């Protein structure tokens, strides 16, 4: 088959089978040929590349001014020469003069192949995006195909996608051939790169796992009203039954805990707290902080703050390791939660003792680590109130505190370890 037949066949195929506009393709090929033509043709004022449908050939035309005597060959043509093709032309007229190079057919064929190949890739990308568009925010199952520097390439059968490293569950390692489930969070139909992006650390990943495992949720009998997640460590979900006969927490846990165990295995051991949602913020907070027993709960509507008093033996349980239980409960209910120990002495005296201990903790952290008092106060406010606590935590836990960052977190932990060891 000739180059002419190949080109026409390719244009017809892309137009009718892949839905790529023929005129757009021709213009893209012509555009790529203009720069190539300028290197081979002396006339540089203005070049036009046109496609002849009849011959299936691209030709070059220069826009030139007719002159009695040519002074600028790049923009002018002699009157006598111009009248060989345009008998009625006069000096000063602008004409299009064919200047197609001898090897232009080969250059055009190469440019056409490149543009057509790109058109095929773009069409394939559009098809994939359309195929998966209704699966956005749904679970996909795939096989790890390749691990690049910043992302994991996954084969989903009909398409390939990617999971950025920041979208994987912290601590998870993947190898080629591994089967995994992830949440489709982005369809990329307008930029270079993978068409699909998925995540395993997104809070909705846990939601979709519960929808898959708990039939009462997929049937609408139970609703997930809220979720708070620290991927790889712990999640809290609040559930509500739309029918009185259904126990929402029991449905999610499953017989002998089978349903939630399946989800925990998928999350590689991430802990999951399932609590019952309530429109009463007081009750909702109590559920969110279980199994801790709260002695006193005060709701401040204006500031959306819940102040809680607990017995001394319930303080650590309610706050949780590194403050995680209280932090997740606050995210779950959407209100600020302040937890303090119940007063055992007159309130004023107890408050004074608390403030003294608090300031002592701030001063000690600041002095022994060499950081500013306001930075030390941020640490103490978030439960990192002693050097003994600081040396047991991960650098990331401190770095993500507002106003700290990776560099300062590294300095804090290093200083604390040196002081404790000495």
N, C-alpha and C positions, 0 to 999 in steps of 0.2 A: 504494500500500500504506500502511495506517495506521501510526502510531507503535507501536501495540500489536503489529501483525503484524511490523513491523521488529524490535522488541525480541525477541520470541519467536523469530523466525527467526535472529537473531544469536546468541542464547543456545544454540539447538539446534546451529548450525553450529560454534561454539567447543567445545561439549561433545563432539559426535560426530566432527567432522573434525579438530579440533586437540587434542583430549584435555584441554581445560581444564575443571575441575570446575564444574558449573553453580552449585552452592550457594556456592562460593567467589566466583564472579563476582557473584552477587546480594548477598552480604555486603559485597563491596568497593564496589558501587554504593551500598548502603544506608549504609555508613560515610561515603562522600563526601557523602551527602545530609544527614547529621546536623548538620554544621556550617552548611550552608546553611539548614537549617530553623530553627536557633536564632536566626538573624538576622531571621527573618520571624514567629516565634511568641513570644508573650509568656511562656508557660509555659517555665521554664528548669530546673526541678528535675531532670527526667529525660525525655528524648525517645527514643522507639523508632520506627525506620523499618522497615516491613514491606512485603513484596512479595506482592501478590495474584496468584497464577498464573492464576486464572480471568479476571480483567479485565486482566492484564498491567500493573498500576498499582502504584506505590509510594505508601504512605500513612503519615502521621505520627500517632503516638499519644503523649500526655503521661501520665505516671504521677502521679496527683493523690490527695490525701487528702480525704475527704468531711468537710465542716465545716458547723455550723449557720449560721455567718456567716463569709464569706471575709475573712481579714485579709491573706493573702499570695497574690495571684492566680497567682504563679509556681508554687505548690505545692499549692493548695487549690481545691476546687470546692464550690459550694453544694449542700446536701442536696436541696433541691427540684429543682434542675436535674439532679442526678445520677440521681434516681429516674425521670426521663423515659425513661431507657434501662435503668437497673438498679433496678427497683422494690423489690427486697429489700435494697438497700444501707443501711448504718447509719453513723452518725457515727464517724469514725476509720478506716473502711475505706479501702483503696487501690484505685483503679480505673484502667483505661486508657481515656482519652477521646480520640477522634479530633480532631486539630487540623490536618489537612492544609490548607495554604494554597491559595488559588485558583490561583496560578501554579505550583504544585508540579509539574505534569505537564511543563512546559517545562524546569524546573530538573532534573527526574529524567531527561528525555531527553538533556540535555546531559551530565549526569554519566555516564549509561550509555554514551554515545558515547566519552567519555574513557577509562572503565574498559575497555571492549571493545577500543578501539584499543591500550591498554597491554597487554591480554591477548594480542592478536594479536602484538605485538612480542615479548613474552616467549615465546610459543609458537614463533615463528620462531627466536628465539635458541636455545631448547632443541633444536629440530630441527637447526639448524646444528651445535651442539655434539655432538649424537649422531652426525651424519653424519661428522664429522671426528675423533671420539674414537679410532678405531683408527689414525689417521694421526699421532697424537702422536709426536714425535721422528722424524718422517719429513720428506722434502723436499717442498715445495710450489712450484709455478710460478705466478707471477701477473704482473699489470701494475700499475704505479704509477698510482693514481687521483688521489691528492691528497697534498700535503705540508703538514702542519699545523705548529704551533709546536714540538711535542715528539715527533711521530711521523709515520710515513709510512703512508698508507692504501693498501692493496693489494687489487686485485680478483682473487680466486682462481677466478672463474667461478661456482661455486655459492654462494660466500659472500665477504664482505669481511673482511679482517683488518688488523692494524697491526704495524709494526715501530718500536719505540721508538728514539730516536736513539742511546741507549747500546748498542743491539743491532746497529747497523750496523758494517761494517768501517771503522775510522778512515781518513779521507781520501776515502771514496766519496761521490759526489754523485749524486742521483737527480732525474729530471724526469718529469713526467706522460707516460704512454705507454711508459716504460721497462719492458722485460721483466726479471724477476729471479727467482732461485731462493733460497729461504730454508728454514730448519729450523723446523718447528712446535714451539714450546717450551711453550705454555700454552693451555689451553682455558678461557675465562672464561664460565661458565654461571650464576654467582650474583651478579655485580656489574654495574653499568652499564659502558658502554664496549664496545669491539670484542669479538666472540666469540672471535677467534683472535689470538694473538700469535706472531710469528716472529722469528728471529734469523739474522744472518750472521756474528756474531763468536763464537758458541758453539763450543767445541772439537768437539762432536759434528757440527757442520756439515761439517767436513773429513772426519770419519769416514764420514758418509753419502755424500759425494761419491766417496770411494774405493769404497764399496759399490756405487755406481751404475756406476762406470767399470771396476771390476776384477771380472771374472766369477768369478775364483777365490775372492774374498771372499764374494760372494753365494752361491756354491756350498758354502762351508764348508771349502774346501781351504786357504785362508789366513785367519788371524785377526789383527785389530788388537788387540794386547794393551795398548797404552798410547798416550796422545797428550799432548803439551804444546804450547800455542799462545800466541803473542802476535799477536793478529789484526792483519792488515795488514802484518806484518813477516816472521814466520817461524813455521813449525810443525815439530815433530819427531813422527814416528809410529814405533812399534815393532811389527813384524809377525813372525808365526810361522807356519810351514807345518805343517799337521796330517798331511801325507804327505811322506815323505822325498824323493820324486821332484820336488817342487815347490820352486822358488827363490822365496821370499816377496818379497824385495826386487825381483827381476827382474820378477815378475808385476805388482807395483804400478807399476813404472817403465814397463813396456810396451815393445813393439818401437820402437826409435829414440826412446824416451821419450815416445811419443804419449799414453799414459794420464795420466802425471803432468803433462804439458804442458796437457792439457785442464783438469785441476783447477786448475793455476796460473792459467790464463786466467780461469776462473770466480772466482778469488780476487784478480783484478787484480794479478797479479805477486807475490803473497806466496810467499816461498821455502819449500820443503818438503824436509826431510831424512827419508829413509826408511831405518831401521836395523833390523837383525835382533834380535829379542828373545832373551834367554837367561835361564834360571833361575839361572845363575851370575852373581851381581851384578858380579863383577870383569869378566867378559866383556861383560856388558850395558853397563857404564859405558864400556868401551873402544869398543864399537860406537857408543854415543850421542855420544861426543866425536870421532868420525872427521870429517875426515881427519887430525886431530892424532895424533902418535905419542907414546905415553905411555912414559916410561922406568921408572917404578916405581908400583905400585898397592898400597895398603894398605887392607884392609877392617876396619872396627871395627864388629862386629855389635851390641854393646851400645848404642852411640849412633847406629847406622845412618848412619855417616859413612864416606866413601871419600876417602882422602888420596892425592893424585897428585903425582908429581914429573915434570917435563918439561924437556927441554933448552931453552936460552934461545931458540932460533929457533922453538920450538913453543909458547911461552907465549902469545903473542898469538892464535895460531890456535886453541888449545884454549879460551881464555877467550872469544874472539869480541869483536866490536865492542860496546862498552858492556856487556861481560859477558854478552851474550845467549846465546852458545853454551853456556857453563857453566850458566847459569841454566835454560835449557830442558832441558838434559841432566839436571839435578838433579830438575826436575819430572817428567821422563819416567820416571826410575828410582825416584823416591820416596825417595831418600836424599840427604843433604847431601854435596856434593862440594867438597873443598878442593884447589885447584891451586896449586902453587908451583914455582919454578925449581929444577932439580937443583943440588945443592951442587957447587961447583968448588974450594972451599977447605975446610979443616977445619970440621966442622959447627958448632962453637961460635962460631967467628969469623964464619962466613957468617950464622948466626942473628943475631949481634950487629949485623952490617952491615944485615941486612934490617929489624931492629927500629928501627935508627937512621933509615934511609931512610923507613920507615913513619911514625915519629913526626914527622920533618921535613915529610912531606907533609901530615899532619894539622894541624901547627902553621901551615904556610903558608896552607892553605885557610882555617883559622879566623881568622888575623890579617888576611888580605887581604879576606875577605868580611864580617868582623865578626860571625860566628856563634859559638855555644858550641862548645867542643872536642868534646863528645860528638856534636853534629850533624855536625861536620867529619869525625869518625871514621866515621860512617855513610856519608858520601860516598866516602871513601877505600876502605872495605871493599867497596863496590859498583863500584869501578873508576873513579870520578870523582876521581882522585888528583892532579890539577893544574888550574890555571886554564885552561890551553890546551885540556884535554879538556872542561871544564865549558862553555866558550863555544861548543863545536861541537854540543852536544846540545839536544834539545827540552826545554822546561820540564816537560812531562808526565813525561819519563823520571825526572827528579829528584823531582817532586812525589809520585809513587806510592811512593817509598821510605818505609818505616815511620818515623814520627816527623818527617817533613819537611812535606808538604802544599803546596798551591798558593801560598799567600802567601809562605812562606819560600823556596820554589823560585824564585819571581820575584825576590826580593831577592838570592839567591845568584848567579843568572845576571847580573843587572844589575851587581852589584859586581865580578864576575869580568871582565865586558866592559870596565868602566871602567878596571880595573887593567891589563888587557892592552893597551888602546888607549893608555894613558899610558906 
